[in-house]
Amino acid sequence: MTAEIISIGDELLIGQVVNTNASWISEQFNNAGIKISRINTIADEKIQILSALKEASERAYIILITGGLGPTKDDITKAALCEYFGTKLIFESSVYENIKNLFKKRGFKIGELNKKQAEVPESCIPIENIHGTAPGLWFEKEKVIYVSMPGVPYEMKQMVKDYIIPELLKLFSPGAIVHKTILTQGLPESLLAKKIESWEDNLPGNIKLAYLPSPGTVRLRLSATGRKEPELERQIINEITTLKKIIPGIIFGYDNDRLYEIVGNMLREKNLTVSTAESCTGGYIAHLITSVAGSSDYFKGSVVAYSNEIKESLLGVQHQSLINFGAVSEPVVKEMAMGIKNKMRTDYTIATSGIAGPGGGTEDKPVGTTWIAIATPTKIISKKFMMGDHRERNIKKTAMTALNMLRKELQA
Amino acid sequence: MTAEIISIGDELLIGQVVNTNASWISEQFNNAGIKISRINTIADEKIQILSALKEASERAYIILITGGLGPTKDDITKAALCEYFGTKLIFESSVYENIKNLFKKRGFKIGELNKKQAEVPESCIPIENIHGTAPGLWFEKEKVIYVSMPGVPYEMKQMVKDYIIPELLKLFSPGAIVHKTILTQGLPESLLAKKIESWEDNLPGNIKLAYLPSPGTVRLRLSATGRKEPELERQIINEITTLKKIIPGIIFGYDNDRLYEIVGNMLREKNLTVSTAESCTGGYIAHLITSVAGSSDYFKGSVVAYSNEIKESLLGVQHQSLINFGAVSEPVVKEMAMGIKNKMRTDYTIATSGIAGPGGGTEDKPVGTTWIAIATPTKIISKKFMMGDHRERNIKKTAMTALNMLRKELQA
């Protein structure tokens, strides 16, 4: 059973907004066993919407539409849907009640614009929007199901999870497909591909492999298709067992695991704490760690020491070390790791110092030169990396590399 | 002159990778005056690629293809292109020279896999890839131009900027379209829409308005179409002048301005410095500020004080204030702002303390309760916000709100 997504919005076509809705929906549907075969991103124009609907209905049985249901005047999806389904807008009191309650809760007065949002196409089933004023719209026509959702991510997400996927699963029992993604850190794509080449060549015919590189990580996705899920899962587990022996230490997790969450869970389980002393990463490691709910259980804090002055005054880095070796050096990054340990009294610490670029490079220390140190309860390790020449990627790579170094120490 | 994008990759359809390439390309082409009318995201399957090419060629004159040109075995774009154009792969020595040089520069040995990358379809013009091994491929067929690019973002970006757009502009002189995006902070979408309703109603017919909300920001995009660019630009400037009077203080910038970059430039121009003391934002404000190259000119550092202990020991927050008022309170956030000022000796400071959620809320202080303080050379201001109930959004909204508070102080 395949589905297509139609993402409506001029903002997506002029590059102002990245289509994260489509990728989120794709992930949820795949996990539910419904394959997304195509994403069509089109403009806020009635004629485009009408032709995209028609084309998609010739290829897929489920059509998921996002965008264009808001109260503002650039939204024309509802009008296009009425025309496509040959129906008209009617006032729906249950939708209006939901809008009124929402406004009451937020302490706002309800406006005329919002009353218009309670109008829905007569032939649809409205879907409750818990977080917002625009309801979802569910249509069926010639054996094809169409679901129109708001473009606001958290409104759309709640609808998909709580209503749309459960309803679709009642109607269809999809064929088996199992995806498993192996997350790696520490080898660039081409070296990784070389190392696992013979493993890849020997994969069974029903298993497909894809490489997904991003700064500091390469993800390997295995997709197995067949009749029975447990069988496919067993097949995949076998392949991963073989792979683990070929690249030990490189695999840090699976699927949606996030390295900073894995590290956090390890710390929590062992009742340990961490803090960071960041120069080139500028607080990004602290941000990643604290983006996880409950991170206060193991994260005490961070000192972002961007200037040398602060490295000395807040982290106790020796003036002489800065003079003799420079801020991007092994002695300084080690002193940073020990300095934050003294200040925050945590079991582990991470310290980073590097030249993120684009400026600041020298012949001895070109842009990308980065030192990372990890202090553990018993020792301090440090390592130098050449990250490359792109600021944003350097920051991300450094963060991922540092977190994986910490993970390995926690595992040891 | 309109173009379509075909994004190839299973990873995009199972939601593992967000299609940032398509939005970046869209932005570049729009800025060059070539409208992207549709983005087609499809699977790594030959049959899908062939039909997407055919369909797009019936609607557009320029077709931009990304993905599937890498050395790994999941890539089949090149084979599909050969079939579509009725041509075959030939070894191209100029491409091989480029690959050899690239490997030499990185100190790697060239492999067999890489030699295959020097094979290109006979009927295409290969496009040099400065940053990677897979060349771009330029085809022309029945007055339609097809350009196939690698999916690796920085390889693709260099090709688009340095070769593809300049070549296309030589061939076409597109009709005038001017986009201008107004960036606002401080009013939620519905209140903003209400305030500017009559301005919106009075916009000239050739100007379209769209609302683009994201956590902490609402962007208003004006798109004017017509014959002459200078005329359209004048029209838009007039409309913005009117709008500024309706929502003073709310507009912080235009187009790709980033609030943290604007604030950084204001600091640099006035030769002033800033530091942050972050609790609920966990280093995110420091990360935003340091994501800008050259931020060390005005940013000294940050203390992320996630635990109360660190708020006391590193920021000098009074134990009694934490006991009497709690960490999320006006006295504490003010003490944090003053504490970081003492430690870092900067002209301005930002402090945040809030309950990001999902846990930690109480009846008095529900999830989303957030205090922000800004210390200036002469005073300290503080304000309470109710951010909502979503952790990630709360962190982002708090960061944007704090940066806008600082911007207003710098402007005053």
Interface residues (C-beta under 8 A of the other chain):
Chain A: G9 D10 E11 L12 L13 I14 G15 Q16 V17 V18 N19 T20 A22 S23 W24 I25 S26 E27 Q28 N30 K35 I36 S37 R38 I39 N40 T41 I42 A43 D44 Q48 E55 G70 P71 T72 K73 D74 F108 G111 L113 N114 V152 Y154 H179 T181 E189 S190 A193 K194 E200 K208 L209 A210 Y211 L212 P213 S214 R219 R221 S223 T276 E278 T281 G282 G283 Y284 I285 A286 H287 I289 T290 S291 A293 G294 S295 S296 F299 K300 G301 S302 V303 V304 A305 Y306 S307 E309 I310 S313 L314 K343 M344 A356 G357 P358 G359 H390 R391 E392 R393 I395
Chain B: D10 E11 L12 L13 I14 G15 Q16 V17 V18 N19 T20 A22 S23 W24 I25 S26 E27 Q28 N30 K35 I36 S37 R38 I39 N40 T41 I42 A43 D44 Q48 E55 G70 P71 T72 K73 D74 F108 G111 L113 N114 V152 Y154 H179 T181 E189 S190 L191 A193 K194 E200 K208 L209 A210 Y211 L212 P213 S214 R219 R221 S223 T276 E278 T281 G282 G283 Y284 I285 A286 H287 I289 T290 S291 A293 G294 S295 S296 F299 K300 G301 S302 V303 V304 A305 Y306 S307 E309 I310 S313 L314 K343 M344 A356 G357 P358 G359 H390 R391 E392 R393 I395
